[in-house]
Amino acid sequence: MAMSLGPLLLVFVLGSVATPPTLALDDPRYTKFLTQHYDAKPKGRDDRYCENMMRRRSLTSPCKDVNTFVHGNKNNIKAICGKNGSPYGENFRISESPFQVTTCRHTGGSPRPPCRYRASSGYRRIVIACENGLPVHLDESVISQ
């Protein structure tokens, strides 16, 4: 009987090691966060960048007023939910170090497409809400250097 448990135990251990990254991909709030706010390697970071990204990410029906794209490594962003972030307010965490960001602001006019955006880029500490160790919301109202 002990001989037959060996392979089963091996499958269980390997399965538990491989599961966490898969669960992160299945988390709908984390996936939405990535869609709305993550762009690893931006091209441009100007007004055209904002207009293209907002359209590609389906943030233009209606035109979203403000949206920030965080550039860099996904693992560094996730780490804000742990050791690389500090509590901020009641339910948020602020990054220990600044991230490269591009903020897109709707320039006004109609809330219907075509949407026009003004880009501003720089580095700043970001404030996020976390759930199950994953970022699920970026607080656009906090701009911390």
C-alpha positions in Angstrom: 0.0 0.0 0.0 2.8 2.4 0.8 4.3 1.8 -2.6 1.2 3.1 -4.4 1.1 6.3 -2.3 4.5 7.4 -3.5 3.5 8.4 -7.0 0.2 9.9 -5.8 2.1 12.0 -3.2 4.5 13.2 -5.9 1.6 14.3 -8.1 0.0 16.1 -5.2 3.2 18.0 -4.3 3.9 18.9 -7.9 0.3 20.0 -8.4 0.3 22.3 -5.4 3.6 23.9 -6.5 2.2 24.6 -10.0 -1.2 25.9 -8.8 -0.6 29.4 -7.4 0.4 31.1 -10.7 -2.6 29.5 -12.4 -4.9 30.8 -9.7 -3.6 34.3 -10.2 -4.4 34.2 -13.9 -8.0 33.0 -13.0 -8.7 35.8 -10.6 -11.1 38.1 -12.5 -10.3 41.2 -10.4 -6.6 40.8 -10.9 -7.1 40.2 -14.6 -9.2 43.4 -14.8 -6.5 45.3 -13.0 -3.9 44.1 -15.5 -6.1 45.0 -18.4 -6.8 48.5 -17.1 -3.5 49.5 -15.6 -0.5 47.3 -16.8 1.7 47.9 -19.8 5.1 46.4 -19.4 6.9 48.0 -22.3 5.1 51.1 -23.5 5.8 52.6 -26.9 5.7 56.4 -26.9 3.9 57.5 -23.7 2.5 60.5 -25.5 -1.1 61.5 -26.4 -1.3 59.0 -29.2 -0.1 56.2 -26.8 -3.0 57.1 -24.5 -5.6 57.2 -27.3 -4.4 53.9 -28.7 -4.1 52.1 -25.3 -7.4 53.3 -24.0 -9.1 52.1 -27.2 -7.3 48.7 -27.2 -8.1 48.1 -23.6 -11.8 48.9 -24.1 -11.8 51.9 -21.8 -13.6 54.3 -24.3 -17.3 53.3 -24.1 -17.9 55.8 -22.5 -14.6 57.6 -22.4 -12.9 57.0 -19.1 -11.9 60.3 -17.4 -8.5 59.2 -16.0 -6.5 56.0 -16.3 -2.9 55.3 -15.3 -0.8 52.6 -16.9 2.0 51.2 -14.7 5.1 50.1 -16.6 7.6 47.5 -15.4 7.5 44.0 -14.0 4.2 42.3 -12.9 6.0 40.6 -9.9 7.2 44.0 -8.6 3.6 45.3 -8.7 2.3 42.2 -7.0 5.0 42.6 -4.3 3.3 45.8 -3.2 0.7 43.5 -1.6 3.5 42.0 0.5 7.0 43.1 1.5 7.4 45.9 -1.1 4.4 47.9 0.1 3.2 49.6 3.2 -0.3 50.0 4.6 -1.9 53.2 3.3 -5.3 54.3 4.7 -7.8 51.6 5.6 -7.6 49.2 2.7 -4.7 50.2 0.5 -1.0 49.7 0.2 1.6 52.2 -1.2 4.7 51.0 -3.1 8.0 51.4 -1.3 9.6 52.6 -4.6 8.4 54.6 -7.5 7.2 53.0 -10.8 7.3 54.4 -14.3 3.7 55.5 -15.1 1.7 57.1 -17.9 -1.5 58.8 -16.9 -4.1 59.4 -19.6 -6.7 62.2 -19.0 -9.8 62.7 -21.1 -9.5 66.1 -22.6 -13.3 66.7 -22.4 -16.0 67.0 -24.9 -18.3 64.1 -25.5 -18.1 61.0 -23.3 -18.6 58.9 -26.5 -15.8 57.8 -28.9 -13.7 59.0 -30.4 -12.0 59.8 -27.1 -9.1 62.2 -26.9 -6.5 61.9 -24.2 -3.6 64.0 -22.8 -0.7 62.0 -21.6 1.6 62.8 -18.6 4.4 60.5 -17.8 6.9 60.1 -14.9 7.8 58.1 -11.9 5.7 57.8 -8.7 4.8 55.6 -5.8 1.5 53.9 -6.6 -1.4 53.1 -4.2 -3.3 49.8 -4.8 -5.9 47.7 -3.1 -5.0 44.0 -2.7 -7.1 40.9 -2.5 -5.6 37.4 -1.8 -2.2 38.9 -2.3 -2.9 40.3 -5.7 -3.5 43.9 -6.9 -7.2 44.5 -7.8 -7.5 48.3 -7.8 -5.2 51.3 -8.5 -6.2 54.5 -6.6 -6.0 57.2 -9.2 -6.5 60.0 -6.7 -3.2 59.5 -4.9 -0.2 61.0 -6.6 2.8 60.4 -4.4 6.4 61.2 -5.5 
